[in-house]
Amino acid sequence: MRTTPRPRRTRGIRRALTGALLAGLTLLTTASPAVADDPSASASPAGDEAGPTEAGTTFRTATALKQGQSGIAQASAGDYLYWVFPADAGQRPTVRATVKLPESAARRGTSAWQVDVYDGLRRRQACMYGHQTRKAAADAATVELSCVLRPVRSWSEPWANDPLPGSYYIRLTVVDLPAADLGLPVGVQVRTSIKEVGGSHDGDGTLSEPLVPGVSVASTNETGETGEADDGGASAAPRTVATGEPEDGWASGWWTDRWLWTVGGGVLAALAAVFGYSLTRGRGRPSHVPPGV
């Protein structure tokens, strides 16, 4: 029994569906390297912004830095130097520090310097990449330190040590130094940079408030005045004012690029279902075969 050839329109539909499916798969597979953990990309800030010219000596007196800002300070070998900067969900911070050492004639031997990063709960955060601790030879002029943190998550289990939105403290100090070299003057420059990694590292929840310790709480009204009462005799609702907040504010927490991946996956699944049905459905009765045959 001879059958009629398949209509060209059916073949055209299949080709279109195949092309759309391949294009979608290509999009999803090529989008992932954009958020891959590339140390060279994350460790190079786009541009430094001039910042403060001093550093704090404790967590409570840490000098505030904006995202992408650099700070300098003059200190003595053996001092603990502190800075603080904000980091939000979907971001991967990078900290780089340069220590300008005294003249080699004034030093007695080698030294080892270290940069640490702590979150708003003062939990020490591990570095994914970089040189967190480095030794400086007796004749070295400078020593370079760097720390690329893990991506900041929107939410985490209470027992986990994942980075969360809020303040991040930088602590720079010397961890090994000859006793005769203590107190020698050094110059320090600290730079921060942020890489947006999207929602690929987000959790399934959000924090009610970012981890920003030491915020000031004041009663404010719409005019910005504090401590005044409204027409009803009651003071305006208190508002938390957090120093070191990102310029565009903290993330709202509900929108991430995971929604785009979810919608894209649903579209690809629908196209795959239509394409599979077009391949497996019956061809039907040929038009030239009379009924009853």
Buried (B, 14 or more C-beta within 10 A) or exposed (E): EEEEEEEEEEEEBBEEBEEBBEEBEEEEEEBEEEBEBEEEEBBEBEEBBEBBEBBBBEBEEBBBBBBBBBBBBEBEBBBBBBBBBBBBBBBBBBBBBBBBBBEEEEBEEBBEBBBBBBBBEEEEBEBBBBBBBBEBEBEBEEBEBBBBBBBBBBBBEEEEBBBBBBBBBBBBBBEEBEEEBEEBEBBBBBBBBBBEBBBBBBBEEBBEEBBBBEBEEEBBBEEEEBEEEEEEEEBBEEEEEBEBBBEEEBBEBEEBBBEEBEEBEEEBEEBBEBBEEBEEEEEEEEEEEEEEE
